Amino acid sequence: MNEAGSNDRGIPREGNLEAPTRHPLDWTSGEFWNHAGLDAELERVFEICHGCRRCVSLCHAFPTLFDLVDESTTMEVDGVDKADYPRVVEQCYLCDLCYQTKCPYVPPHPWNVDFPHLMLRAKAVHFREHGAPLGAKVLASTTAVGKLASIPVVVEAVNWGNRQPLLRAAMEGTLGVHRDARVPEYHADTAKRRLRGASGDAALQLHVAKRSREDVVRFLEQEALATHERALKSLEFIEHPLWRTYVFCYAGGERLLSQWVESAGDKTAQHARFFRLLTEQITPSGIAADSV
């Protein structure tokens, strides 16, 4: 075997004995964005994958590719319509398992197969040419969707809608979520809301227990699941002589209002109390009395 990965007769060997290497994507070059060049590289790599098929047990990109090949007129990659290539690309989630664990033709093998990098290139070209569809934008905005869907009152409507066949059919048509797919149930009492009281505990540790600033930051990171930057900002807030009193107003106020709304009884009564918050001047003592 020579250093190029071939035997003395110049025939590429099966497999690769060297440690894998990875070439960076040259995304600044014009060739990277050339659609014809991309299709040619997809066809080359698909041909190698079709002859190997070791990755069939990984993500659905490979069964999709092999089904397209097997159902084509030639039963080879040249019989697959290039318009169907995006169906393979769409199924790749860039987990990198094929490159890291299965493929025997990754560089430095002369066939230079890097399936995840090729899928990333194809996704980038598609995004530049077509942009992201509405469904992808919505489903990728998990933080915004979670905040909206977990609002009290709203959360009940969302969970109800996810159980309605007609609305699920509409969701499938607009967002691409299959009508029979299991979707999560949303909750108003989220973990983040439950952990908001940790800021009050941090304030007590700082001002009453006289713990160090480093200890308080570490507490916020571990108990409130705050990032280091967020913990420092919270510490700045609870150290401020004016704003530190609001720590308990925010955490305790939300807890008080949530209990008040939920203790009203059925949904109609809860909606009525929520409406009162928007239209009346209600004192904390009055809310506490109604919650008993």
Protein Blocks (a to p, Z undefined) as FASTA:
>chain_A
ZZkopafkopacedjfbdcddddddfkbmklmmmklmmmmmmmmmmmmmmnommmmmcfk
lmmmmmmmmmmmnopaklpcfklmmmmmmmpgolommmmmmmmkbcfbfklpafklmmmm
mmmmmmmmnopafklmmmmmmmlmmmmmmgghjlmmmmmmmmpmklmmmmmmmnopafkb
ccddddfbbfklmmmmmmmmmmmmmmmnopafklmmmmmmmmnopafklmmmmmmmmmpm
klmmmmmmmmmmmmmmmmmmmmnopfklmmmmmmmmmmpccdfklmmmmmZZ
